[in-house]
Amino acid sequence: MLFLDIKLQDCSGIDLAKEILSQGLKPYIIFTTAYGEYALEAFRLSAVDYLLKPFSQEDISRAIDKVFERKSNTQ
């Protein structure tokens, strides 16, 4: 499970996700960001969820539940 922000110090979270996926890795990615305009691109990269700041503990819990649900569906 990988939590990524859109704006990172040296690159964007979208670019980092693309790089990780291009290496054949398939983490469960949850974007946590203040930038809603990247949500469509994130979901095209198979993001599990896209949480807009400020988000609550309940939002995080639901996103983590989605990861476990997706994981159980692929086994």
C-alpha positions as CSV (number, residue, x, y, z in Angstrom):
1,M,0.0,0.0,0.0
2,L,1.4,3.4,-1.0
3,F,0.1,6.8,0.0
4,L,1.2,9.5,-2.5
5,D,0.7,13.2,-2.7
6,I,0.5,14.9,-6.0
7,K,3.1,17.6,-5.2
8,L,6.3,16.0,-4.0
9,Q,9.7,17.6,-3.5
10,D,11.4,16.3,-6.6
11,C,8.5,15.1,-8.8
12,S,4.8,14.6,-8.9
13,G,3.0,11.7,-7.3
14,I,1.5,10.9,-10.7
15,D,5.0,10.6,-12.2
16,L,6.2,8.5,-9.4
17,A,3.3,6.1,-9.7
18,K,3.9,5.8,-13.5
19,E,7.6,5.0,-12.8
20,I,6.7,2.4,-10.2
21,L,4.1,0.8,-12.5
22,S,6.5,0.8,-15.4
23,Q,8.9,-1.4,-13.4
24,G,6.2,-4.1,-13.1
25,L,5.4,-3.3,-9.5
26,K,1.7,-3.2,-8.6
27,P,1.2,-1.4,-5.3
28,Y,-2.2,-0.4,-4.0
29,I,-2.0,3.4,-4.4
30,I,-4.0,5.9,-2.5
31,F,-3.5,9.5,-3.4
32,T,-3.8,12.1,-0.6
33,T,-3.7,15.6,-2.0
34,A,-5.2,19.1,-2.2
35,Y,-5.3,18.9,-6.0
36,G,-8.6,17.5,-7.3
37,E,-7.8,18.1,-10.9
38,Y,-5.5,15.0,-11.1
39,A,-8.1,12.5,-9.9
40,L,-9.0,11.2,-13.3
41,E,-5.4,10.6,-14.2
42,A,-4.8,8.9,-10.9
43,F,-7.7,6.5,-11.4
44,R,-6.4,5.7,-14.9
45,L,-3.3,4.5,-13.1
46,S,-5.5,2.2,-11.1
47,A,-5.4,4.2,-7.9
48,V,-7.5,2.6,-5.2
49,D,-8.7,6.0,-3.9
50,Y,-8.1,9.7,-4.2
51,L,-8.5,11.6,-0.9
52,L,-8.7,15.4,-1.0
53,K,-7.2,17.3,1.9
54,P,-8.4,17.9,4.5
55,F,-9.5,14.3,4.9
56,S,-10.6,12.5,8.1
57,Q,-9.5,9.3,9.8
58,E,-12.7,7.8,8.6
59,D,-11.7,8.6,5.0
60,I,-8.4,6.9,5.5
61,S,-10.0,3.9,7.0
62,R,-12.4,3.6,4.1
63,A,-9.5,3.8,1.6
64,I,-7.6,1.1,3.5
65,D,-10.7,-1.1,3.5
66,K,-10.9,-0.6,-0.3
67,V,-7.3,-1.9,-0.5
68,F,-8.1,-5.0,1.4
69,E,-11.2,-5.6,-0.6
70,R,-9.3,-5.2,-3.9
71,K,-6.6,-7.5,-2.5
72,S,-9.1,-10.2,-1.6
73,N,-10.7,-10.0,-5.0
74,T,-7.4,-10.7,-6.7
75,Q,-6.5,-13.8,-4.7
